[in-house]
Amino acid sequence: SIFDVELNSLLSLYKSLVKEIDTIEKEINKLIEEVHPHYMSVPGIGPLSAAVIYSEYGDISNFTNPGQMLAFAGIEPGINESGTESHGGKMVKRGSSQLRYTLINCCLPLIRFDMTFATYYAKKRGEGKPHRVAITHVAKKLIRVIYALESQDIDFNAQELR
């Protein structure tokens, strides 16, 4: 019947797309292995996440401090100023949404497998912050760690992290 033909057509299209995605992922893995950024040694950052981070930030030496990297990702706090008063506000979300999404998703396995980040997350939760706010704080810490790893040209070592 016509439904069998349509189903077979859709299945063959699906298989060809899966094959193409696999080819592209292999190419991305190969390219990121050539670059081999130091932040790939952080648990929770795999080749695809590292590729997104690398493609968004580019050369980390373009940033003079981790605050600039936070601003680029759109994770820094906004500041509300009026006359002589200044108050910290919510996250500004002006930066790269793909980078922000990737960094926050990298933090989920990070708080499971690294005690320093898990302790930091638990501290923020203990302060009464909701999960998403606490995970954003972990992402900020991750960006500071990425900046330190790349600027000092070293791999991640959980023992040296404070």
Secondary structure, DSSP 8 states (H G I E B T S, - for coil): -HHHHHHHHHHHHHHHHHHHHHHHHHHHHHHHHHH--GGGGSTT--HHHHHHHHHHH--GGG-SSHHHHHHHHT-SEEEEEETTEEEEEEE---S-HHHHHHHHHHHHHHHHH-HHHHHHHHHHHHTT--HHHHHHHHHHHHHHHHHHHHHHT----GGG--
